[in-house]
């Protein structure tokens, strides 16, 4: 019963995030707003706050979602969206393969700084750097010992928050559309597990975003 209530709360919170983002976007001028989809793939690990890794192997980390960008000036924009992300870790202990797969719904808010034609790039091309916080809500958590899978929802915290960085290039494609190719790094500031301290989510990925 407790687990069913927990899943219901997660679904309600996910719908709440979608609603907040939709309402927020509706107040922004369409002439300055671009929308799109984003796909990414990379690696994830969990370690101390200031460490890249902590005796664990990285695990495959896919992501998918949609993005919205509000162009304020020629070289500055605000970018947000809603992404499904997989994070976690894998390692071997006493000849047993251990893997944790954590699924999140993530809301990033980034300030994007870019350089275009004035910096020597071709028309429509931009070099950009984006930085900002993110808030993630845990959708599901599963662990695996060799081939035995088990539930970890009661062992993990519902929320994660941290800082996201992105460096990439934007290219014009088709008719008034833009393709963003980016390198991303996310560092979590919240401890992931309730009983295992000092483990934070880390994720590095490459992404493709198509803006309309």
LINGI-V835481 format. One record per run of one state. SS is the DSSP state (h for helix, s for strand, l for the rest). FROM is the first residue (numbers start at 1). LEN is the number of residues. Records with the same first field share a line. If there is no record, write none. Layout:
SS=FROM-LEN ; FROM-LEN
This chain:
l=1-1 ; 27-3 ; 48-9 ; 58-1 ; 74-2 ; 94-2 ; 116-1 ; 120-6 ; 146-2 ; 152-4 ; 157-2 ; 174-3 ; 189-4 ; 194-6 ; 212-1
h=2-25 ; 30-3 ; 117-3
s=33-15 ; 57-1 ; 59-15 ; 76-18 ; 96-20 ; 126-20 ; 148-4 ; 156-1 ; 159-15 ; 177-12 ; 193-1 ; 200-12
